[in-house]
Amino acid sequence: MNPNIAPPNCLAGIKVLDLTQFEAGTTCTEALAWMGADVVKVEPPNGEAGRRGVADPYYFMIYSANKRSITVNLKSERGLALVKDMAKHADVFTENFGPGTIEKLGLGYDVISAINPRIVYAQVKGFGEGSPYEKGLCFDPIAQAVGGAMSITGEPGGRPIKPGPTIGDTGTGMLLAFSIVSALYQRITAGACSSDRRSPAKPRRAGRPVATRRRGSFRASPAALTTMSIC
């Protein structure tokens, strides 16, 4: 092996509890799995929607490769207890449920960080806190439209066109993976992490595409909270 090439096991020993679904979250955890992290994907009793034909099954397999998978009923006391027990031993907790869902389930940041003060808690949300759309869901086409990518794609003078690649989802996933690795490094070097919430600027009026300018606010915390907004 070329000594200048990083081995694929550079995250060996890192345990990731993966509650993500569809693409923006799963691309993040897939990247961590590529690097050798032990990713355990938590699915509902009937499996993630991609297994059941809502999306292309091949699409599901691509983003679930190199992961272990279990099915858990998060609406049951036994299921919640199981996930909380797994969180005690995890390095990273990831989720991309709709706004407020993870808190209603009883697995929010405050709960998980109390169970495991050294965990990196990572989220993907459609819109950042403070946005007029913060309670709304967001999929890749919405992200590309609101983020402005469609306004600079297509023929001059023509209508906006969605770029083929799912850059709204996969781009967010890659940025979240980078944020997680950075938080893990900070945990090693500083012995503690800080909380990083990322939110976009409020959209302009007059029908212009929304520019996504992110701002970060930090507070001292033993566990890291990284929230990545698609828009």
C-alpha positions in Angstrom: 0.0 0.0 0.0 1.2 3.5 -0.8 2.2 5.0 2.6 0.9 8.4 1.5 -2.7 7.1 1.1 -4.9 7.2 4.3 -6.1 3.7 5.1 -9.9 3.2 5.0 -9.9 2.3 8.7 -8.9 5.8 10.1 -12.2 5.9 12.1 -11.9 2.3 13.4 -13.2 2.1 16.9 -15.7 5.0 16.5 -19.2 3.8 17.2 -22.1 5.6 15.4 -25.7 5.2 16.4 -27.5 6.1 13.1 -31.2 7.1 13.2 -31.0 8.8 9.8 -33.2 8.0 6.8 -33.4 8.8 3.1 -30.3 10.7 1.9 -29.1 13.8 3.6 -28.4 11.9 6.8 -27.4 8.6 5.4 -24.8 10.0 3.1 -23.1 11.4 6.2 -23.1 8.1 8.1 -22.1 6.2 4.9 -19.0 8.5 4.6 -18.1 7.7 8.3 -18.6 3.9 7.5 -16.2 4.3 4.5 -13.6 5.6 6.9 -14.0 2.5 9.2 -16.5 3.7 11.8 -18.9 1.0 13.2 -22.3 2.4 12.1 -25.4 0.8 13.5 -28.5 1.9 11.5 -31.7 2.0 13.5 -34.8 1.3 11.4 -38.5 1.1 12.2 -40.0 -2.4 12.6 -40.9 -2.6 8.9 -37.6 -1.2 7.8 -36.7 2.2 6.3 -39.0 3.4 3.5 -36.3 2.7 0.9 -36.6 -1.0 1.6 -40.4 -1.0 0.9 -40.3 0.5 -2.6 -40.9 4.2 -1.8 -37.4 4.8 -3.3 -35.3 2.6 -5.5 -34.0 -0.4 -3.4 -30.6 0.1 -5.0 -30.6 3.6 -3.8 -31.2 2.3 -0.2 -28.4 -0.3 -0.6 -25.9 2.3 -1.7 -26.4 4.5 1.3 -26.6 1.6 3.7 -23.5 -0.3 2.7 -20.9 -1.1 5.4 -23.5 -0.5 8.1 -25.1 -2.9 10.6 -28.8 -2.6 11.0 -31.4 -3.3 13.6 -35.1 -2.6 13.8 -36.6 -0.8 16.8 -40.0 0.5 17.7 -39.0 4.0 19.0 -42.6 4.5 20.2 -42.4 1.8 22.7 -40.7 2.0 26.2 -38.6 -1.1 25.4 -37.4 0.4 22.1 -36.5 3.7 23.7 -34.6 1.9 26.5 -32.7 -0.1 24.0 -31.6 3.0 22.0 -30.6 4.9 25.2 -28.6 1.9 26.3 -26.8 1.9 22.9 -26.2 5.6 23.2 -24.3 5.0 26.5 -21.6 3.3 24.4 -21.7 5.4 21.2 -19.3 8.1 20.1 -21.8 9.7 17.7 -25.6 9.9 17.5 -27.2 11.1 14.3 -30.8 11.8 13.2 -32.7 13.7 10.6 -36.3 13.3 11.6 -38.7 16.2 11.0 -38.5 19.2 13.3 -39.4 18.4 16.9 -39.8 14.7 16.3 -36.7 13.4 18.1 -37.6 15.5 21.1 -41.1 14.1 21.2 -39.6 10.6 21.1 -37.6 11.4 24.2 -34.2 11.2 22.4 -33.3 14.9 22.1 -29.8 16.4 22.7 -30.4 17.1 26.4 -31.5 13.5 27.1 -28.7 11.8 25.1 -25.9 14.1 26.3 -27.0 13.5 29.9 -26.7 9.7 29.3 -23.3 10.1 27.5 -21.5 13.4 28.1 -18.8 12.6 25.5 -21.2 11.9 22.6 -21.3 13.9 19.4 -24.9 14.6 18.7 -25.5 15.4 15.0 -28.7 16.5 13.2 -29.8 17.4 9.7 -32.8 19.7 9.5 -34.4 21.2 6.4 -34.3 24.8 7.6 -32.3 26.4 10.5 -33.5 27.8 13.7 -34.9 31.3 13.3 -36.0 30.7 9.7 -39.7 31.3 8.9 -39.7 27.8 7.6 -37.9 26.1 10.5 -40.8 23.8 11.2 -41.2 22.6 7.6 -39.8 19.5 5.9 -37.3 19.8 3.1 -36.1 17.4 0.4 -33.4 17.9 -2.1 -35.5 19.7 -4.8 -36.7 22.1 -2.3 -33.2 22.7 -1.0 -31.9 23.4 -4.5 -34.8 25.8 -5.3 -34.6 27.7 -2.0 -30.8 27.7 -1.9 -30.6 29.2 -5.4 -28.9 26.4 -7.3 -31.8 26.1 -9.7 -31.7 29.8 -10.5 -28.2 29.5 -12.0 -28.8 26.3 -13.9 -30.4 26.1 -17.4 -30.5 28.2 -20.5 -30.1 32.0 -20.3 -33.5 33.6 -19.9 -35.1 30.2 -19.4 -36.8 28.8 -16.4 -34.8 27.5 -13.4 -33.6 23.9 -13.8 -32.8 21.4 -11.1 -29.2 20.1 -11.4 -29.1 16.3 -11.8 -27.0 15.4 -8.7 -28.7 15.6 -5.4 -26.3 18.3 -4.1 -28.8 19.6 -1.6 -28.8 16.3 0.3 -25.4 14.8 -0.4 -23.6 18.2 0.1 -25.3 18.6 3.5 -24.4 15.0 4.4 -20.7 15.5 3.6 -20.6 18.8 5.5 -22.1 17.0 8.5 -19.6 14.2 8.3 -16.8 16.8 8.3 -18.4 18.5 11.3 -18.6 15.2 13.2 -15.0 14.3 12.6 -14.0 17.8 13.7 -16.0 17.4 16.9 -14.3 14.0 17.5 -10.9 15.6 17.1 -11.8 18.4 19.4 -13.0 15.9 22.0 -9.6 14.2 21.9 -7.5 17.4 21.9 -9.6 19.5 24.3 -11.2 16.8 26.4 -14.6 18.4 25.7 -16.7 19.7 22.9 -18.7 22.8 22.2 -22.2 23.1 20.9 -22.5 24.3 17.3 -25.9 25.2 15.9 -25.9 26.3 12.3 -28.8 28.3 10.9 -29.4 30.2 7.7 -30.1 33.9 7.2 -33.7 34.8 6.9 -34.9 34.8 3.2 -35.2 38.0 1.3 -38.5 39.2 -0.1 -39.4 40.2 -3.6 -39.3 36.6 -4.9 -35.5 36.4 -5.2 -33.7 33.1 -4.5 -32.8 32.7 -0.8 -29.1 32.9 -0.1 -28.0 30.4 2.6 -25.6 32.2 4.8 -24.8 30.1 7.9 -23.8 31.5 11.3 -22.6 29.6 14.3 -23.1 30.2 18.0 -21.1 28.3 20.6 -21.6 27.5 24.3 -19.5 25.4 26.6 -20.8 21.9 26.8 -19.3 18.5 27.6 -21.0 16.9 24.6 -21.0 18.3 21.0 -24.2 19.2 19.2 -23.9 19.8 15.5 -27.1 20.8 13.6 -26.7 21.1 9.8 -29.4 22.8 7.8 -30.0 21.9 4.2 -31.3 25.4 3.5 
